[in-house]
Amino acid sequence: MVQLKTMSVTDCQMIDEIIASTTDEVADDTVFNQLESLELDNLPGLSSFCSGNYALVFPMLEEVIIRQCPKMESFTMGELRTPMLHGLQSTKGKYIGRWEGDLNATIRQLFIEKICISPKYSYNMP
């Protein structure tokens, strides 16, 4: 994963997390040194990118696109560092228009808002 520049996970009904956690312990930093773009699309069971208490570091990440992930409640349960990221996108180049200071806070806020709008999770992230 050290050289990975783009990651796209799409059209998977069963996936509930990208990085699986097998322990409750805090893990060392997981660094995606070269990742610049991340797309998560049509993943109806996805609740988070990583449910473990891992510190995730994305020093080069500038683009995050999330679409059709209605159960996504947070990006990670651990620490998250994305110094180059300044917004969440619904399509390439089109920002959702919401940024709560970091990716975790933005996803949590959008999840809370969609729960308030529709308790049946019918709302999808734009």
Summary of the structure (lengths in Angstrom):
residues: 126
radius of gyration: 13.7
end to end distance: 28.1
largest distance: 40.2
contacts: 367
relative contact order: 0.18
helix: 12%
strand: 30%
